[in-house]
Amino acid sequence: MMRRSSSVRYNAMSTWLLALLFIVGAICVGFVPSQLLRKHYGGLQPADSRALASDVSARIGVLHGLILSLVFASAHSGMQSFENDVELEASAAAHVHFNAKRYGAPELQAATIDYLTAAIDKDWPMLRDRNELSAEGWTAWRRMLEGSLALNPANRHEQLLADRIQADIWVVRDLRQLRGLEAAKSLSGEFWVIAIVGLILIATLLFVHEIKPLNQAIMAMYSGFTGLTLFLIYDMSHPFFGALAIDPSAFQMALDSIRSGI
């Protein structure tokens, strides 16, 4: 995977610091509420209160875990699907170049190289920093389109190539737009409210039990795991920066194959 020097190392470091913050924050959320309630209501509560709290905590825990697992699975599946779309976009652009070479359209070949270069050097920094596509990328795509429309096929062979070139150019456009839309998406605030409130409720209900280091350690493990899960969901919902960011390696591979003539 492509990574770019010091700025990328800094981004990676800040991402893992954020992951640590998620985990530590979740552990604190799992510890503080029960401590506050113990100060107000005292230590070990009656047996009927413990039984009721355990039952309610288990029910909330199941619902909370189900919500997290569904959102995590959706985020993971969406990221994999989007990574495939990025590869398809780069592949379609490479097909435009090679078919333009077969046709004999050097201007269109140059426009394709400019598009791939703009995707790497302009699009990805813009997507990472501002969640939007670059103007240079759109300019390069329009040059590809204009180059394809300027083709004047003289025989069936050239007509087939021209049709294929135009079809791939529109595929590039559609997948490029999808890239921009994906960068602008974010998880709804409702999910974060449910995730945090659920963890607080589960942690709060533990105050009815006796304070033991082992019990606190068990809750810390559960809270830390929840924090890690929330971080991964957050990270996968931002596909252009973070620990699991999609890089422009597919575009670089397409550019390398063009330059090597493969």
Number of C-alpha atoms within 10 A of each C-alpha: 8 11 12 8 8 9 10 14 12 10 14 18 14 14 18 14 12 15 22 16 15 23 23 17 15 24 24 16 23 26 21 13 18 22 17 13 16 19 10 9 11 12 15 14 15 10 11 9 14 18 14 13 19 17 13 14 20 13 13 16 17 11 13 19 16 12 16 19 14 11 17 19 13 15 20 16 13 16 20 15 11 18 19 12 18 23 18 17 24 24 19 21 29 23 19 27 26 19 20 25 14 13 19 13 17 14 16 26 22 16 23 28 22 20 27 26 18 21 24 19 15 17 26 21 17 17 21 18 11 12 22 19 22 19 13 17 21 18 15 21 24 16 19 27 19 15 21 22 13 12 19 10 14 8 8 9 11 18 15 13 18 22 15 16 28 18 14 20 22 15 16 22 18 13 19 22 14 15 23 16 13 20 20 14 12 11 13 8 9 8 13 13 10 14 18 16 14 19 23 20 18 25 25 22 20 24 24 23 20 14 15 8 9 9 13 16 13 11 18 21 16 17 26 22 16 23 25 19 19 22 21 20 20 19 20 25 25 25 25 23 23 23 19 16 18 21 20 22 16 22 25 17 16 22 24 12 12 17 10 8 8 8
